[in-house]
Amino acid sequence: MSSTAAMLSSIATSSTIAISSSAPAKSDFHPALAVTNIKNSIPFVLEMEKDHYTMWAELFEVHARAHKVIDHIIPRPGKEKPTPTDASFEMWKILDSTILQWINSTVSFDLLTTIMEKGYTVMVAWNRLADIFDDNQNSCVVALEQDFSSTHMDDFSNISAYVNVSSNSLIS
């Protein structure tokens, strides 16, 4: 009986060793590389004429967080882009190129030609888009202020007409 117990113990030990040694190695596959259609997450094209930048940027940030690449557009303090000598640099370049493809496929051709340059990164593209739409919003504010300051109550028959024109200026 003791030889049977010893044999069972030996089999159990070798099975345990076989199971633990056959455990899969850590994969270098990154979740961002699994995205096949960014338009499932961002279902519209960002255009200069239609200011949906805030919505586009929020959807893009959610998508980037979900795929663990938010640091490419909003870097954490103290976490810098790896240098070419870092072991992680090659994966960083692959991820940055992948995210650039996401941006490029969700903006209009006009915006793409505005932000694109040889060797640009996600951070460069992201910041250019933010600047473009920030400038656009500032221009709209200035135009609205000019319209508002040049509008006089005397030009309208009653307060309803004035409110209607003022509201239409804000909407358009």
C-alpha positions in Angstrom: 0.0 0.0 0.0 2.7 2.4 0.7 4.2 1.9 -2.7 0.8 2.8 -4.2 0.5 5.9 -2.1 4.1 6.9 -3.1 3.2 6.3 -6.8 0.0 8.4 -6.4 1.9 11.1 -4.7 4.5 11.1 -7.4 1.8 11.3 -10.1 0.1 14.2 -8.3 3.4 16.0 -7.9 4.3 15.6 -11.6 0.8 16.7 -12.6 1.1 19.8 -10.5 4.5 20.5 -12.0 3.1 20.0 -15.5 0.2 22.2 -14.8 2.3 25.0 -13.4 5.0 24.8 -16.0 2.4 24.9 -18.8 0.9 28.2 -17.6 0.9 30.7 -20.4 3.6 33.3 -20.5 2.7 37.0 -20.0 1.5 38.3 -23.3 2.8 41.6 -24.8 -0.6 42.1 -26.6 -2.1 45.5 -25.7 -5.9 46.0 -25.5 -5.6 49.1 -27.8 -4.4 46.8 -30.6 -7.7 44.9 -30.6 -9.8 47.9 -31.8 -10.9 47.3 -35.3 -13.5 50.1 -35.8 -13.2 53.2 -33.7 -16.4 54.4 -35.3 -18.3 52.0 -33.0 -17.2 54.2 -30.1 -17.2 57.6 -31.9 -20.0 57.4 -34.4 -19.5 60.8 -36.1 -16.7 62.7 -37.8 -15.4 65.8 -36.1 -15.8 68.8 -38.5 -14.8 72.4 -38.2 -18.2 73.6 -39.3 -20.1 71.5 -36.7 -18.6 72.2 -33.3 -19.0 68.8 -31.6 -15.4 69.0 -30.3 -16.4 68.7 -26.6 -18.5 65.5 -27.2 -15.8 64.1 -29.6 -13.0 64.7 -27.1 -15.0 63.1 -24.2 -15.9 60.0 -26.2 -12.2 59.8 -27.3 -11.0 60.0 -23.7 -13.4 57.3 -22.6 -12.2 55.1 -25.4 -8.6 55.8 -24.6 -9.1 55.0 -20.9 -10.9 51.8 -21.7 -8.0 50.7 -23.8 -5.3 51.8 -21.4 -3.7 54.5 -23.6 -5.0 57.7 -21.9 -1.4 58.6 -21.1 -0.8 59.3 -24.8 -3.3 62.2 -24.8 -3.3 63.2 -21.1 0.1 62.4 -19.6 0.3 61.7 -16.0 2.7 63.9 -14.1 6.1 62.2 -13.8 5.3 59.7 -16.6 7.3 60.8 -19.6 7.4 59.5 -23.1 10.0 56.7 -23.2 13.3 57.5 -24.8 14.5 55.4 -27.8 16.8 53.5 -25.5 14.0 52.3 -23.2 12.8 48.8 -23.7 9.2 50.1 -23.8 9.8 52.6 -26.6 8.9 50.3 -29.5 5.5 49.4 -28.0 5.0 53.1 -27.2 5.5 54.0 -30.9 3.1 51.2 -32.0 0.4 52.4 -29.6 0.9 56.1 -30.5 0.5 55.2 -34.2 -2.6 53.2 -33.4 -4.1 56.1 -31.5 -3.2 58.5 -34.4 -5.1 56.2 -36.7 -8.1 56.5 -34.4 -7.9 60.3 -34.5 -7.3 60.4 -38.3 -10.3 58.3 -38.9 -12.7 60.4 -36.8 -11.8 63.9 -38.0 -12.7 65.5 -41.3 -10.2 65.7 -44.2 -9.9 69.5 -43.6 -9.0 69.0 -39.9 -6.7 66.1 -40.8 -4.7 68.3 -43.2 -4.5 71.0 -40.5 -3.1 68.7 -37.8 -1.0 66.3 -39.8 2.7 66.7 -40.2 5.6 64.3 -40.8 6.5 62.4 -37.6 3.7 63.9 -35.5 2.5 62.2 -32.3 -0.9 61.8 -30.7 -0.1 64.5 -28.2 0.7 67.0 -31.1 -2.5 66.1 -32.9 -4.6 66.2 -29.7 -3.2 69.6 -28.7 -3.7 71.1 -32.2 -7.3 70.0 -32.2 -7.9 71.5 -28.8 -6.2 74.8 -29.9 -8.3 74.9 -33.1 -11.6 74.5 -31.3 -10.6 76.7 -28.4 -9.8 79.5 -30.9 -13.1 78.8 -32.7 -15.0 79.1 -29.5 -13.2 82.4 -28.6 -14.1 83.7 -32.1 -17.8 82.8 -31.5 -17.8 84.5 -28.1 -16.3 87.7 -29.6 -18.9 87.6 -32.5 -21.8 87.1 -30.0 -20.5 90.0 -27.8 -20.4 92.3 -30.8 -23.9 91.3 -31.9 -25.2 91.7 -28.4 -23.6 95.1 -27.9 -24.8 96.4 -31.2 -28.4 95.3 -30.6 -30.7 97.9 -29.1 -34.2 97.6 -27.6 -35.3 100.5 -29.8 -34.9 98.3 -32.9 -37.7 95.9 -31.7 -41.4 96.4 -31.3 -41.6 94.5 -28.0 -39.5 92.4 -25.6 -40.6 89.1 -27.2 -39.1 90.1 -30.6 -35.9 91.2 -28.8 -35.6 87.8 -27.0 -36.4 85.9 -30.1 -33.6 87.6 -32.1 -31.1 87.3 -29.2 -31.9 83.5 -28.8 -31.5 82.9 -32.5 -28.0 84.6 -32.3 -27.0 82.2 -29.5 -28.3 79.1 -31.4 -26.7 79.8 -34.8 
